[in-house]
Amino acid sequence: MTAAADTQTRPFAQALKDAQARIAAHMELRLAGRDELHAAMRYAVTGGKMLRGFLVLESASLHGVSMEAAIEAALAIECIHAYSLVHDDLPCMDDDDLRRGQPTVHRKWDESMAVLAGDSLQSFAFELLADRKVGPHALTLIRGLAQASGKDGMVSGQMLDIAAETAAGPLTLEQITRLQGRKTGCLIEWSASAGAVLAGDDTAPLRQYARALGLAFQIADDILDVEGDAAKVGKAVRKDADAGKATFVSLLGLTEAKARARELCEEACAALSPYGAAAGTLKEAARFVIARDS
Amino acid sequence: MTAAADTQTRPFAQALKDAQARIAAHMELRLAGRDELHAAMRYAVTGGKMLRGFLVLESASLHGVSMEAAIEAALAIECIHAYSLVHDDLPCMDDDDLRRGQPTVHRKWDESMAVLAGDSLQSFAFELLADRKVGPHALTLIRGLAQASGKDGMVSGQMLDIAAETAAGPLTLEQITRLQGRKTGCLIEWSASAGAVLAGDDTAPLRQYARALGLAFQIADDILDVEGDAAKVGKAVRKDADAGKATFVSLLGLTEAKARARELCEEACAALSPYGAAAGTLKEAARFVIARDS
């Protein structure tokens, strides 16, 4: 099933660092324009964990996909993620001043730049995926990304999130799970399954992995919002608690939320069993997601 | 060169009306979701002239492309155009209350809805183009639309437009031509050449037509801003003059601007000579563009 099933897996920390360096270097090359718009786009895609891009590259390696094709998809997902953060931070949305430990785009430039840099990061993502280097499954990947990021995916999750703020009561566990599945889960699923899509292989195991991982990731985020240190996290913390927003922590309690995250981490790892030892790095990634402090 | 070269051309007014009805009907079907996000997206794509979608359908018909493929491209370009208007109307951009004679999205809903509806209209456009019905040239069309609408196309034009407002002096004719080429010209060129791209044919005549048409369109827009009636135009007029902004009219004078628009209209029509009589409707479209009152 996997082209790399018998190769040695690398330690996760090193694999993530490699992915970050590779994505950052390609992004510099591809966003080399000298105007302020390009500068704001580069700024917006810099300094993140690049977990989504890492998932693309790792799943591509598991499925024997060339780096030449995989890097386009990794850059694309980081552009989509960055655009969503830039727009989400706007005053009319979450109104955040700090992101990844730096001023948000509308604070460093202004609101119109944040709108336009986000817009062009989105179109740039699709431009990258439409490159001939991506190969015969590019359209499937493009369709998937448009769906995962759009009106029935990420954007609809953001909409539900905003609606929750003015709802009569706090959301239920089921509602929050659905909201987060759309807001962050869809893009994580796209990222982790990208390698299988690019190879034309079965995407089921990676999708199952990604669904558990995505939920674990969000629970960990809610735990960080309560326990985290703003300096390390790189953005404001305790925002949800202060706003009286329902989160996995407010609904489950801290102990139960941590137990649930661990369970999901185990589920995620179990889904990778068809890959055997080759999936070691992705399993480590799941453990990192629930243990991270930023 | 053209599959329909010997067919009768239809009167432009009828062809435009047909295109509008067809695009509106398909849009209703494809944006049928019952939540507020879908409602705002439908609202944003409603009521326009749909000139870009018309150009797609007309060029597709000239090149013998099936309606099944062409309609996806027509819907896509109307979604991109609508998203750009919704974001352009935001308070941090042009701050407009009226569009197509109706309240702008951020006035009817709020700013966060305008950001999100615009974002998901953009992703929906790429989702439409990634549909299998579009055929073997879908990737070329996607790459072209991402480039025409993004950081080196429409969005960069909007950026130049905003920068012009705070520039030391008014723009020169060359600068305005460049700005408008990016802001509106790129998408008009994509639209008019879409049929040739979908058929895998030479795009040169349609691109030449579109470049002249796009510039004529913008000059006509500047003339409307001076001479137009807000009720007919459906948006605020005399904004540019009041803001002391350089326009084709302020730089050329009204008489010269009208003469230049007529010249460009002739250029556009001449570019269509390889199509013979089959291009009659597109030639009429060019004449409509410079004579319109809205």
Contacts between the chains, C-beta under 8 A, distances in Angstrom:
chain1	res1	chain2	res2	distance
A	31	B	151	7.9
A	33	B	151	6.7
A	33	B	152	7.3
A	35	B	156	7.2
A	35	B	159	7.2
A	36	B	159	7.3
A	36	B	163	8.0
A	37	B	151	5.8
A	37	B	155	6.9
A	37	B	156	5.9
A	37	B	159	4.9
A	38	B	151	6.4
A	41	B	151	6.5
A	83	B	119	7.7
A	87	B	115	5.5
A	87	B	116	7.8
A	87	B	119	6.3
A	90	B	115	6.4
A	92	B	110	7.2
A	92	B	111	3.6
A	92	B	112	4.9
A	92	B	115	6.5
A	93	B	112	5.3
A	93	B	115	6.5
A	110	B	92	7.2
A	111	B	92	3.5
A	112	B	92	4.9
A	112	B	93	5.3
A	112	B	162	5.6
A	113	B	159	8.0
A	115	B	87	5.5
A	115	B	90	6.4
A	115	B	92	6.5
A	115	B	93	6.5
A	115	B	115	7.1
A	116	B	87	7.8
A	116	B	155	5.2
A	116	B	158	6.0
A	116	B	159	5.8
A	116	B	162	8.0
A	118	B	119	7.5
A	119	B	83	7.8
A	119	B	87	6.3
A	119	B	118	7.5
A	119	B	119	7.8
A	119	B	122	6.9
A	119	B	150	7.8
A	119	B	155	5.4
A	120	B	150	4.7
A	120	B	151	4.0
A	120	B	155	4.2
A	120	B	156	7.6
A	122	B	119	6.8
A	122	B	122	5.4
A	122	B	123	6.9
A	123	B	122	6.9
A	123	B	145	7.9
A	123	B	146	4.7
A	123	B	147	8.0
A	123	B	149	5.1
A	123	B	150	3.3
A	123	B	151	7.2
A	123	B	155	7.1
A	124	B	146	7.0
A	124	B	150	5.6
A	124	B	151	6.0
A	126	B	126	4.7
A	126	B	142	6.2
A	126	B	145	7.8
A	126	B	146	4.4
A	127	B	143	6.2
A	127	B	146	3.6
A	127	B	147	5.9
A	127	B	150	6.4
A	129	B	142	7.9
A	130	B	139	5.1
A	130	B	142	4.3
A	130	B	143	3.8
A	130	B	146	6.2
A	131	B	143	7.3
A	132	B	139	7.6
A	138	B	139	5.9
A	139	B	130	5.1
A	139	B	132	7.6
A	139	B	138	5.9
A	139	B	139	6.6
A	140	B	130	8.0
A	142	B	126	6.1
A	142	B	129	7.9
A	142	B	130	4.3
A	142	B	142	6.3
A	143	B	127	6.2
A	143	B	130	3.8
A	143	B	131	7.3
A	145	B	123	7.9
A	145	B	126	7.8
A	146	B	123	4.7
A	146	B	124	7.0
A	146	B	126	4.4
A	146	B	127	3.6
A	146	B	130	6.2
A	147	B	123	7.9
A	147	B	127	5.9
A	149	B	123	5.1
A	150	B	119	7.8
A	150	B	120	4.7
A	150	B	123	3.4
A	150	B	124	5.6
A	150	B	127	6.4
A	151	B	31	7.9
A	151	B	33	6.7
A	151	B	37	5.8
A	151	B	38	6.4
A	151	B	41	6.5
A	151	B	120	4.0
A	151	B	123	7.2
A	151	B	124	6.0
A	152	B	33	7.3
A	155	B	37	6.9
A	155	B	116	5.2
A	155	B	119	5.4
A	155	B	120	4.2
A	155	B	123	7.1
A	156	B	35	7.2
A	156	B	37	5.9
A	156	B	120	7.6
A	158	B	116	6.0
A	159	B	35	7.1
A	159	B	36	7.2
A	159	B	37	4.8
A	159	B	113	8.0
A	159	B	116	5.7
A	162	B	112	5.6
A	162	B	116	8.0
A	163	B	36	7.9
